[in-house]
């Protein structure tokens, strides 16, 4: 059993890694920076630590952070990191606020704004688009679970299907099935747009009839026993 225990250096790395995760909310409250910046700081500390404790040991290079990162989906991680950094930069520069002000001044209601966001998601991936929308409108403008955010979630999630390049799944479909853009546009885009428009119409109809849509599991009668 003694041989199965974690080595002291392993315990150190595990403890520092766990501490880095716990430190993220503290970092956020102390600096006001986004949580992912705290995660990157923790990763940097782990990187330095593993390089230091395994310095000069060629047979233990696989235990260093660079080797660990080589075994994960680095491209996906960098994609989302780039999105977060870009959106934060636009928000800090005030560009997202200017866009929201322009939309509010030129588009008469929030339903049209959410619908327009869904149409744009057919060209731009919905992840950066929703992240940008969250930077444009804060919870003081539209509270959590408000009609606007529900409609944005639907529109951004389904609007990307109108063009094959609008979602990661569509791009993967192009590669796997050798489908080109124009085939998808002729065969699928019209149906996808019809479903998109029908979904918006159905949602607005439900809202106009003042039906209460559950936003948590506890509000679903089946789970509450009522």
C-alpha positions as YAML, in Angstrom:
chain: A
units: angstrom
residues:
- id: 1
  name: UNK
  ca: [0.00, 0.00, 0.00]
- id: 2
  name: UNK
  ca: [2.92, 2.31, 0.67]
- id: 3
  name: UNK
  ca: [3.97, 2.11, -2.98]
- id: 4
  name: UNK
  ca: [0.52, 3.30, -4.04]
- id: 5
  name: UNK
  ca: [0.77, 6.52, -2.06]
- id: 6
  name: UNK
  ca: [1.33, 9.72, -3.97]
- id: 7
  name: UNK
  ca: [4.94, 10.86, -4.01]
- id: 8
  name: UNK
  ca: [5.75, 14.01, -2.01]
- id: 9
  name: UNK
  ca: [6.32, 16.02, -5.17]
- id: 10
  name: UNK
  ca: [3.03, 14.75, -6.55]
- id: 11
  name: UNK
  ca: [1.28, 15.81, -3.37]
- id: 12
  name: UNK
  ca: [2.85, 19.25, -3.72]
- id: 13
  name: UNK
  ca: [1.67, 19.66, -7.32]
- id: 14
  name: UNK
  ca: [-1.80, 18.38, -6.43]
- id: 15
  name: UNK
  ca: [-2.04, 20.75, -3.47]
- id: 16
  name: UNK
  ca: [-0.89, 23.75, -5.47]
- id: 17
  name: UNK
  ca: [-3.29, 22.89, -8.30]
- id: 18
  name: UNK
  ca: [-6.20, 22.54, -5.90]
- id: 19
  name: UNK
  ca: [-5.21, 25.75, -4.16]
- id: 20
  name: UNK
  ca: [-5.07, 27.55, -7.52]
- id: 21
  name: UNK
  ca: [-8.68, 26.56, -8.22]
- id: 22
  name: UNK
  ca: [-9.82, 27.64, -4.76]
- id: 23
  name: UNK
  ca: [-7.94, 30.91, -5.21]
- id: 24
  name: UNK
  ca: [-9.91, 31.86, -8.36]
- id: 25
  name: UNK
  ca: [-12.90, 33.49, -6.57]
- id: 26
  name: UNK
  ca: [-10.49, 35.21, -4.17]
- id: 27
  name: UNK
  ca: [-8.54, 36.54, -7.15]
- id: 28
  name: UNK
  ca: [-11.78, 37.78, -8.71]
- id: 29
  name: UNK
  ca: [-12.85, 39.61, -5.55]
- id: 30
  name: UNK
  ca: [-9.40, 41.14, -4.95]
- id: 31
  name: UNK
  ca: [-8.64, 42.31, -8.48]
- id: 32
  name: UNK
  ca: [-12.02, 42.54, -10.20]
- id: 33
  name: UNK
  ca: [-10.55, 40.69, -13.18]
- id: 34
  name: UNK
  ca: [-12.43, 37.85, -14.92]
- id: 35
  name: UNK
  ca: [-12.10, 34.41, -13.26]
- id: 36
  name: UNK
  ca: [-10.30, 32.90, -16.24]
- id: 37
  name: UNK
  ca: [-7.41, 35.27, -15.58]
- id: 38
  name: UNK
  ca: [-7.07, 33.70, -12.14]
- id: 39
  name: UNK
  ca: [-7.08, 30.25, -13.73]
- id: 40
  name: UNK
  ca: [-4.31, 31.32, -16.11]
- id: 41
  name: UNK
  ca: [-2.33, 32.65, -13.16]
- id: 42
  name: UNK
  ca: [-2.71, 29.31, -11.39]
- id: 43
  name: UNK
  ca: [-1.62, 27.48, -14.53]
- id: 44
  name: UNK
  ca: [1.47, 29.68, -14.72]
- id: 45
  name: UNK
  ca: [2.35, 28.90, -11.12]
- id: 46
  name: UNK
  ca: [1.95, 25.17, -11.78]
- id: 47
  name: UNK
  ca: [4.08, 25.49, -14.90]
- id: 48
  name: UNK
  ca: [6.93, 27.11, -12.96]
- id: 49
  name: UNK
  ca: [6.58, 24.60, -10.12]
- id: 50
  name: UNK
  ca: [6.71, 21.49, -12.31]
- id: 51
  name: UNK
  ca: [9.65, 22.88, -14.28]
- id: 52
  name: UNK
  ca: [11.50, 23.58, -11.04]
- id: 53
  name: UNK
  ca: [10.93, 20.26, -9.26]
- id: 54
  name: UNK
  ca: [11.68, 18.16, -12.36]
- id: 55
  name: UNK
  ca: [14.60, 20.23, -13.60]
- id: 56
  name: UNK
  ca: [17.34, 18.09, -15.10]
- id: 57
  name: UNK
  ca: [15.32, 14.86, -14.92]
- id: 58
  name: UNK
  ca: [14.83, 13.81, -18.53]
- id: 59
  name: UNK
  ca: [12.79, 10.74, -17.61]
- id: 60
  name: UNK
  ca: [10.21, 12.91, -15.81]
- id: 61
  name: UNK
  ca: [9.61, 15.44, -18.59]
- id: 62
  name: UNK
  ca: [6.15, 13.94, -19.11]
- id: 63
  name: UNK
  ca: [5.13, 15.29, -15.69]
- id: 64
  name: UNK
  ca: [5.68, 18.90, -16.70]
- id: 65
  name: UNK
  ca: [2.82, 21.19, -17.70]
- id: 66
  name: UNK
  ca: [3.86, 21.50, -21.39]
- id: 67
  name: UNK
  ca: [3.69, 17.73, -21.78]
- id: 68
  name: UNK
  ca: [0.31, 17.62, -20.05]
- id: 69
  name: UNK
  ca: [-1.01, 20.36, -22.34]
- id: 70
  name: UNK
  ca: [0.14, 18.41, -25.39]
- id: 71
  name: UNK
  ca: [-2.34, 15.65, -24.50]
- id: 72
  name: UNK
  ca: [-5.43, 17.86, -24.35]
- id: 73
  name: UNK
  ca: [-7.49, 19.66, -26.98]
- id: 74
  name: UNK
  ca: [-5.25, 22.72, -27.00]
- id: 75
  name: UNK
  ca: [-6.88, 24.22, -30.08]
- id: 76
  name: UNK
  ca: [-10.30, 24.17, -28.45]
- id: 77
  name: UNK
  ca: [-8.95, 25.67, -25.24]
- id: 78
  name: UNK
  ca: [-7.13, 28.42, -27.13]
- id: 79
  name: UNK
  ca: [-10.27, 29.10, -29.17]
- id: 80
  name: UNK
  ca: [-12.36, 29.78, -26.07]
- id: 81
  name: UNK
  ca: [-9.52, 31.66, -24.40]
- id: 82
  name: UNK
  ca: [-9.23, 33.89, -27.45]
- id: 83
  name: UNK
  ca: [-12.97, 34.52, -27.35]
- id: 84
  name: UNK
  ca: [-12.89, 35.51, -23.70]
- id: 85
  name: UNK
  ca: [-9.89, 37.79, -24.17]
- id: 86
  name: UNK
  ca: [-11.39, 39.43, -27.26]
- id: 87
  name: UNK
  ca: [-14.78, 40.02, -25.68]
- id: 88
  name: UNK
  ca: [-13.18, 41.38, -22.51]
- id: 89
  name: UNK
  ca: [-11.05, 43.75, -24.59]
- id: 90
  name: UNK
  ca: [-14.08, 45.01, -26.49]
- id: 91
  name: UNK
  ca: [-15.99, 45.45, -23.25]
- id: 92
  name: UNK
  ca: [-13.12, 47.31, -21.57]
- id: 93
  name: UNK
  ca: [-12.80, 49.60, -24.60]
- id: 94
  name: UNK
  ca: [-16.51, 50.43, -24.41]
- id: 95
  name: UNK
  ca: [-17.21, 49.13, -27.90]
- id: 96
  name: UNK
  ca: [-19.83, 46.62, -26.77]
- id: 97
  name: UNK
  ca: [-21.67, 49.33, -24.86]
- id: 98
  name: UNK
  ca: [-21.66, 51.54, -27.95]
- id: 99
  name: UNK
  ca: [-23.08, 48.68, -30.02]
- id: 100
  name: UNK
  ca: [-25.86, 48.07, -27.49]
- id: 101
  name: UNK
  ca: [-26.67, 51.79, -27.46]
- id: 102
  name: UNK
  ca: [-26.84, 51.80, -31.26]
- id: 103
  name: UNK
  ca: [-29.11, 48.75, -31.32]
- id: 104
  name: UNK
  ca: [-31.42, 50.22, -28.68]
- id: 105
  name: UNK
  ca: [-31.67, 53.46, -30.64]
- id: 106
  name: UNK
  ca: [-32.31, 51.88, -34.05]
- id: 107
  name: UNK
  ca: [-34.20, 48.66, -33.31]
- id: 108
  name: UNK
  ca: [-37.56, 49.27, -31.61]
- id: 109
  name: UNK
  ca: [-37.83, 46.22, -29.34]
- id: 110
  name: UNK
  ca: [-35.72, 43.56, -27.69]
- id: 111
  name: UNK
  ca: [-37.41, 40.73, -29.60]
- id: 112
  name: UNK
  ca: [-36.01, 42.08, -32.86]
- id: 113
  name: UNK
  ca: [-32.58, 42.52, -31.26]
- id: 114
  name: UNK
  ca: [-32.55, 38.90, -30.09]
- id: 115
  name: UNK
  ca: [-33.78, 37.74, -33.50]
- id: 116
  name: UNK
  ca: [-31.03, 39.73, -35.21]
- id: 117
  name: UNK
  ca: [-28.45, 38.13, -32.91]
- id: 118
  name: UNK
  ca: [-29.73, 34.73, -34.04]
- id: 119
  name: UNK
  ca: [-29.37, 35.67, -37.71]
- id: 120
  name: UNK
  ca: [-25.82, 36.87, -37.11]
- id: 121
  name: UNK
  ca: [-25.06, 33.55, -35.40]
- id: 122
  name: UNK
  ca: [-25.51, 31.90, -38.79]
- id: 123
  name: UNK
  ca: [-22.20, 33.54, -39.74]
- id: 124
  name: UNK
  ca: [-20.42, 33.96, -36.41]
- id: 125
  name: UNK
  ca: [-20.14, 31.10, -33.93]
- id: 126
  name: UNK
  ca: [-22.73, 31.41, -31.17]
- id: 127
  name: UNK
  ca: [-20.16, 31.19, -28.35]
- id: 128
  name: UNK
  ca: [-18.42, 34.52, -29.05]
- id: 129
  name: UNK
  ca: [-21.73, 36.05, -30.07]
- id: 130
  name: UNK
  ca: [-23.45, 35.24, -26.77]
- id: 131
  name: UNK
  ca: [-20.34, 36.27, -24.84]
- id: 132
  name: UNK
  ca: [-20.41, 39.62, -26.64]
- id: 133
  name: UNK
  ca: [-24.13, 39.99, -25.92]
- id: 134
  name: UNK
  ca: [-23.48, 39.43, -22.23]
- id: 135
  name: UNK
  ca: [-20.91, 42.22, -22.42]
- id: 136
  name: UNK
  ca: [-23.39, 44.51, -24.17]
- id: 137
  name: UNK
  ca: [-26.29, 44.03, -21.75]
- id: 138
  name: UNK
  ca: [-25.74, 43.48, -18.04]
- id: 139
  name: UNK
  ca: [-28.17, 42.09, -15.48]
- id: 140
  name: UNK
  ca: [-29.30, 45.57, -14.49]
- id: 141
  name: UNK
  ca: [-30.66, 46.10, -18.00]
- id: 142
  name: UNK
  ca: [-32.19, 42.63, -18.30]
- id: 143
  name: UNK
  ca: [-32.46, 40.54, -15.10]
- id: 144
  name: UNK
  ca: [-31.54, 36.88, -15.02]
- id: 145
  name: UNK
  ca: [-34.09, 34.59, -16.74]
- id: 146
  name: UNK
  ca: [-35.81, 37.57, -18.34]
- id: 147
  name: UNK
  ca: [-37.55, 37.20, -21.69]
- id: 148
  name: UNK
  ca: [-34.59, 38.76, -23.48]
- id: 149
  name: UNK
  ca: [-32.03, 36.22, -22.26]
- id: 150
  name: UNK
  ca: [-34.36, 33.30, -22.93]
- id: 151
  name: UNK
  ca: [-34.89, 34.51, -26.48]
- id: 152
  name: UNK
  ca: [-31.17, 35.15, -26.99]
- id: 153
  name: UNK
  ca: [-30.42, 31.60, -25.83]
- id: 154
  name: UNK
  ca: [-32.89, 30.18, -28.33]
- id: 155
  name: UNK
  ca: [-31.93, 32.43, -31.23]
- id: 156
  name: UNK
  ca: [-28.17, 32.09, -30.85]
- id: 157
  name: UNK
  ca: [-28.44, 28.34, -30.30]
- id: 158
  name: UNK
  ca: [-30.62, 27.60, -33.31]
- id: 159
  name: UNK
  ca: [-29.77, 30.46, -35.66]
- id: 160
  name: UNK
  ca: [-26.36, 28.96, -36.35]
- id: 161
  name: UNK
  ca: [-28.04, 26.09, -38.19]
- id: 162
  name: UNK
  ca: [-29.22, 28.38, -40.99]
- id: 163
  name: UNK
  ca: [-25.76, 28.24, -42.55]
- id: 164
  name: UNK
  ca: [-23.37, 25.33, -42.29]
- id: 165
  name: UNK
  ca: [-20.53, 27.62, -41.20]
- id: 166
  name: UNK
  ca: [-22.57, 28.98, -38.29]
- id: 167
  name: UNK
  ca: [-21.76, 26.21, -35.83]
- id: 168
  name: UNK
  ca: [-18.93, 23.89, -34.91]
- id: 169
  name: UNK
  ca: [-21.21, 20.92, -35.61]
- id: 170
  name: UNK
  ca: [-21.85, 22.23, -39.13]
- id: 171
  name: UNK
  ca: [-18.16, 22.62, -39.84]
- id: 172
  name: UNK
  ca: [-17.54, 19.10, -38.55]
- id: 173
  name: UNK
  ca: [-20.38, 17.86, -40.76]
- id: 174
  name: UNK
  ca: [-18.71, 19.46, -43.78]
- id: 175
  name: UNK
  ca: [-15.50, 17.60, -43.06]
- id: 176
  name: UNK
  ca: [-17.05, 14.23, -42.25]
- id: 177
  name: UNK
  ca: [-19.64, 14.04, -45.02]
- id: 178
  name: UNK
  ca: [-17.82, 16.17, -47.62]
- id: 179
  name: UNK
  ca: [-20.80, 18.52, -47.87]
- id: 180
  name: UNK
  ca: [-20.17, 21.91, -49.43]
- id: 181
  name: UNK
  ca: [-21.62, 25.26, -48.42]
- id: 182
  name: UNK
  ca: [-23.93, 25.68, -51.39]
- id: 183
  name: UNK
  ca: [-25.48, 22.20, -51.10]
- id: 184
  name: UNK
  ca: [-26.38, 22.94, -47.50]
- id: 185
  name: UNK
  ca: [-27.70, 26.38, -48.46]
- id: 186
  name: UNK
  ca: [-29.99, 24.91, -51.12]
- id: 187
  name: UNK
  ca: [-31.20, 21.88, -49.19]
- id: 188
  name: UNK
  ca: [-31.23, 22.86, -45.52]
- id: 189
  name: UNK
  ca: [-31.01, 26.62, -44.97]
- id: 190
  name: UNK
  ca: [-34.62, 27.31, -45.95]
- id: 191
  name: UNK
  ca: [-35.98, 24.64, -43.63]
- id: 192
  name: UNK
  ca: [-33.69, 25.77, -40.83]
- id: 193
  name: UNK
  ca: [-34.84, 29.37, -41.23]
- id: 194
  name: UNK
  ca: [-38.50, 28.28, -41.20]
- id: 195
  name: UNK
  ca: [-37.92, 26.36, -37.98]
- id: 196
  name: UNK
  ca: [-36.04, 29.32, -36.52]
- id: 197
  name: UNK
  ca: [-38.88, 31.73, -37.32]
- id: 198
  name: UNK
  ca: [-41.51, 29.26, -36.08]
- id: 199
  name: UNK
  ca: [-39.65, 28.85, -32.80]
- id: 200
  name: UNK
  ca: [-39.52, 32.60, -32.22]
- id: 201
  name: UNK
  ca: [-43.22, 32.92, -33.08]
- id: 202
  name: UNK
  ca: [-44.11, 30.09, -30.69]
- id: 203
  name: UNK
  ca: [-42.08, 31.63, -27.88]
- id: 204
  name: UNK
  ca: [-43.65, 35.06, -28.36]
- id: 205
  name: UNK
  ca: [-47.10, 33.46, -28.50]
- id: 206
  name: UNK
  ca: [-46.48, 31.72, -25.19]
- id: 207
  name: UNK
  ca: [-45.30, 34.99, -23.67]
- id: 208
  name: UNK
  ca: [-48.33, 36.88, -24.97]
- id: 209
  name: UNK
  ca: [-50.64, 34.31, -23.38]
- id: 210
  name: UNK
  ca: [-48.78, 34.82, -20.08]
- id: 211
  name: UNK
  ca: [-47.85, 31.18, -19.68]
- id: 212
  name: UNK
  ca: [-45.16, 30.67, -17.07]
- id: 213
  name: UNK
  ca: [-42.20, 28.79, -18.56]
- id: 214
  name: UNK
  ca: [-40.20, 26.87, -15.92]
- id: 215
  name: UNK
  ca: [-36.66, 28.17, -15.57]
- id: 216
  name: UNK
  ca: [-35.52, 25.68, -12.91]
- id: 217
  name: UNK
  ca: [-36.10, 21.98, -12.30]
- id: 218
  name: UNK
  ca: [-37.96, 22.78, -9.09]
- id: 219
  name: UNK
  ca: [-40.63, 24.64, -11.07]
- id: 220
  name: UNK
  ca: [-41.52, 21.59, -13.19]
- id: 221
  name: UNK
  ca: [-44.67, 19.91, -11.75]
- id: 222
  name: UNK
  ca: [-43.36, 16.40, -12.46]
- id: 223
  name: UNK
  ca: [-40.38, 16.97, -10.17]
- id: 224
  name: UNK
  ca: [-42.25, 18.82, -7.45]
- id: 225
  name: UNK
  ca: [-44.98, 16.19, -7.20]
- id: 226
  name: UNK
  ca: [-47.78, 18.71, -7.79]
...
